[in-house]
Amino acid sequence: GAPGARAAAMRALTEIGAHPRGLAAALDADAPQAVLQRFQAAGAGDERAIAARALAVFTTGANGADALTRAGAAEALVRVLCQGSGSRGARSHILQALAHIAGQCHGRERMLAAGSVGLLLQNLEAKASEQRALAARGIAELVSAGGKACEDALEAGAVVHLVRLLEAKSAKERVSAAAALSFIARYTCNLPAAGAIAAASEMATAAGALIETVSGDSAVGR
């Protein structure tokens, strides 16, 4: 169909998918997979942004996230985000979809294999607050199960980036950063002695920043 018709159809599917019954019907009709194909085929313009919004909606539920993960959404989203093209809104929708996928075990594995940790950390430095908050949420979802995700995050210097985000004006940024730090801290407590010592300095810095946030002594609290 013509670009305008495709865009209108994806907008309609997004509205349908925003409701539980509608999402179930969309899943039965393989609508998310069709939108994913359009997302991959579209250029860095409005059509891809519309498709990204639809994917963010379709991945809200576990069934949608699972179906799209099996269809290769994690890899496609990471690949497009890595290109750095597209509107700010499109990137936010991609980050939102990735955060939803990261909340699923299989999705988390696929995202790690695609090298998503470093990419999410890069987006913690984005100009838009919404992007930073969604990137932090994605990291929190990834590291929530410990293991390789926490290893990758520590190796990539995630603690420094997340601590910096605790000073953000946005509550969403601060909450997601604190959640990610809590999961990483839990993981480091279970590391063998050598690994725990290596991570101790970074986590001590994180603890100090978290305490300031709690007490209201940081710039955020003033």
N, C-alpha and C positions, 0 to 999 in steps of 0.2 A: 504493500500500500504506500500511498504518498506520505512524506514525512509528517505533515500536519495531522493526517489521520492516525498514524502510528502514535504520535505524541498524545493525541486525545484519547486513544484507546488505553495507553499506559496510565494516563491520569485517572481514567475511570476504574481501571483495575486496582489502582492504589487506593481509591476511595472504598472499593468493595473489600479489599484486604484489610482495611483499618478496623473492620468489625469481625468478631470471632466466627460467626456463621459464614460471612462473606469470604473470610480467609480459608475456611475449610473447603468451600466451593471452588475457590481459586486453585487450591492445592490439588483437588480432584481433577481439575481441568488442565493441570500442568502449566498454569499461567506463570508461576515464578520462573520456571525454566525458559519459557518463551521470552520473558523480560530480560533474563540473564543473557540470552543470545543477542538480543537487541543492544544491551549494554556493551557487550564486547564488540559488536559490529559498528556501533555509532562512533562518530568522531568526538573530539573534545568540545561539544557544543550543548545546546539546549536538550537535544534528544537524550544524550548520555546522562545529563543531570536529572531528567525526568525518570529515566530508567533507574538511576541510583536511588532516587527517593522511593520508588516502588520496591526495590530490593531491601531498603531499610525497613519498610513496613512489613514485607513478607517474612523477614527474618525475626520479627518481634516474638513470635511464638516458637516453641521448640520444634514443632513439626515442620514449619516453614524453614527454619534455620537448618534443620537436618536435611531436608529435601534439596535445598540450594547448596549445601556443603557437598552432598553426593554428586551434584551436577557441576562441581568445580568452581563455585562462587568465591571461596576463600582465595584461591590462586588468582582468579580474574580480578577481584577487587584489589588485592595487593599489587598486582601488575600495573593496573591503571593508576593507582595512587602513587606508585613509584615513579611513573612518568612525569608527575608534577603538573600535568596540564588540567584544564577544566576550571570551572568557576569555583568560588569559595563554597557555594551551596552544594555543588556536586561532591566536593571533597568531604564536606561535613556528613552528607548522606552515606558516602562510602565508609567513613570512619564509624558511623552509627551501625551500619550493617556488619562491619567487622567486629564491633564490640558484642553484638548479638551472637554472632557465630562463635566468638571466643568463649562464650558461656556454655557451649556444648563440648563434650569431651572430644568427639571426632573432629569437630570444627577447630578446636584448639590445636590438635595435632597437625591438621592440615595447614593452619596458619603458621605454626612454628617451622614446619618444613619449607614454607614459602619465604621464610626470613622476615616475618612481620615485626619482630621485636624492635629491630633497628629502625624500621620505617615508622613505627608508632612513636618511638623516642624523638625522631626528627620532627614529628608533628606536634610534640610538646613545645616546640619553639615557634609554632605558627603565629601569625599576627592576630588571627581571629580567636577570641576567647572560646567560642563554641568548639572549634577544632581542637584546641588544647584540652578542653574538658573531655571530649569524646576519645581523644587519643589516650588520655590518662585512664579513662574507663576501660578502654580496650586492653591496656596493660594490666589493670587490676583483674580483669576477667582471665587473662592469660596466666598470670602468676598465682591465681587463687588455688590451683591444685598443686603448687610447688613444682618439684622436679626440674625438667629441662628448661621450662619457661623461666624459672627463677635463676637458673644457671646463666641462661642467655642474657637475662636482664642485668644481672650483676656484672657480667663480663662487658656489657655494652655501656656501663656507667649509669644505669637507670636511677640509682639512688640520688645522685647529684641533681639530675633533672627533676625528679619528683619532689625533692626537698625545696627546690627553687619555686615549684608550683604552689607550695604551701603559703607563699606570700601573695598569691594572686587575689585580686578583688572578687573574682567570681567564686561563689560558694561551691558550684559544681566542680570547678577545677580543684579546689582544696579538698573536697570530700573524696573525689576519685583518687587524687594523689595519696591521701592518707590511707585509703583502703589498700592501694597497691603496696605502699610501704609496710603495712601491717602483715600482708601475706609474705612479702620478702623477708621480714623480720622473723616470722614463724619458721620459714624455711631455713634461715641461717642458724637458728637455735638447734636444728637437727643435723647440721653439717658435722663431719669429722673435725677433729681439733684444728688441723692446719687450715682447712677451709673457713672455719668459724673465726679464727684469728685474722685471716685476710679480710674478712667482711666486717670485723668488729668496728674499725675506725669509721667506715661509712655509715654504719647503723647508729653509732654514737651521735654522729652529726644529725642523722634523721631524728633520733630521739629528742635531741635538744630543740630542733625546729618544731616537732610535734608538741612538746611541752609548752613552748612559747605560744603556739596556736591555741592550746587548751586554756592557758592562763590569760590570754588576751594581750600579752606583752609585745607581740609582733606588730608589724605595720598593718596587718589585716585587722587586728583588733582595735586599732585606734581610730 
